[in-house]
């Protein structure tokens, strides 16, 4: 299973049209076959990042399905869709990802992914992207699964990891880890944003301290799902 992660810099004057192009164009088009499904359609939460930035994640069955999908965008049935969408955005950056070996999401059951644009309450995700030290990359993947993800397995968690990814070979930066984490408690997010991290969590033995052996650079983005995003 492959995952296409894209960041779209949308023309703010055409943001509604851009969203409808995915909702009424790409999502149902992908649903006609078994190669791919749109999973997440998310916007940067207001005040948390660049304006009119949309992040989408699409699941692709395998390498052969990826080739067919890429060719359909290049010269096939989706070429016209791409041309129209390019008129609604300034740019797009994509990367092809594989699930981490400990990611909760390994495979996607197409039958469980809505494709009819049904609406639901909005939800908020924290997307963390980390760049481990060169010699610590594989160790960081293992340790983040054994330590960080396990630390979230409590009775009443604040945040839940729904998927963890790393770039597929040759498709993006070598050393990168991406986590899609659903925010379950908005009050704790508010506290996180307005308070310093407690000293106890930064002392030896805590993840915030121990992880510095493996990396010190990461980026967090708050992403709000659309009302029709298949996953939310």
Secondary structure, DSSP 8 states (H G I E B T S, - for coil): -EEEEEEEEE-GGGHHHHHHIIIIIIHHHHHTSSSEEEEEEEEE-TTSSSTTEEEEEEEE-SHHHHHHHHHHHHHSTTHHHHHHHHTTEEEEEEEEEEE-TT-S-S---GGGS--S-------EEEEEEE---GGGHHHHHHHIIIIIHHHT-STT-SEEEEEEEEE-TTSS-SS-EEEEEEE--HHHHHHHHHS---HHHHSTTSHHHHGGGT---EEEEEEEE-TT-S--
